[in-house]
């Protein structure tokens, strides 16, 4: 992680209490709260450990992940341990929401 810049979205998600919100806005809020409370594992190694311990409730994977083995492993782990899997369009977006560098933002559990 030497020399890599951490990218964090500047503005919070706009959510009006009592109003319905889309899944991506809700996911963004969940990831930010999980990060704030120390309950967010990021990256393949951390994510796999949490899934294996049966401590993961949700796994988020970037759709633009260019490693087919990586995607296959994450999907298999989630299916085996009954962990919900959501995808976001880009690793950059996921990285912003999870508070990690773009390079390390393919997976967040």
Residue pairs with C-beta under 8 A, 6 or more apart in sequence:
1 101
1 104
4 101
4 103
4 104
5 101
6 99
6 100
6 101
7 92
7 95
7 96
7 100
7 101
7 102
8 96
8 99
9 28
9 96
9 97
12 32
13 25
13 28
13 29
13 32
14 25
15 21
15 25
15 29
23 86
24 88
27 60
27 86
27 88
27 97
28 97
30 58
31 40
31 60
31 97
31 98
31 108
32 97
32 99
34 40
35 98
35 99
40 98
40 99
40 108
40 109
41 47
41 49
41 50
41 56
41 108
41 109
42 98
42 100
42 104
42 105
42 107
42 108
42 109
43 100
43 104
43 106
43 107
44 70
44 73
44 74
44 106
44 107
46 109
47 56
47 59
47 74
47 107
47 108
47 109
48 73
48 77
50 56
50 109
51 59
51 77
51 78
51 81
51 83
51 109
52 77
52 81
54 81
56 81
56 83
56 109
57 83
57 84
58 83
58 84
58 85
58 86
58 109
59 74
59 77
59 78
59 83
59 84
59 85
59 86
59 107
59 108
59 109
60 85
60 86
60 87
60 88
60 94
60 98
60 107
60 108
60 109
61 71
61 74
61 75
61 85
61 86
61 87
61 88
61 106
61 107
62 87
62 88
62 89
62 90
62 91
62 93
62 94
62 105
62 106
62 107
63 87
63 88
63 89
63 90
64 89
64 90
64 91
65 71
65 91
65 106
65 107
67 106
70 106
70 107
74 85
74 107
75 85
77 83
78 84
78 85
83 109
88 94
88 97
91 102
91 105
91 106
92 102
92 105
94 105
94 106
94 108
95 101
95 102
95 104
95 105
97 108
98 105
98 108
100 108
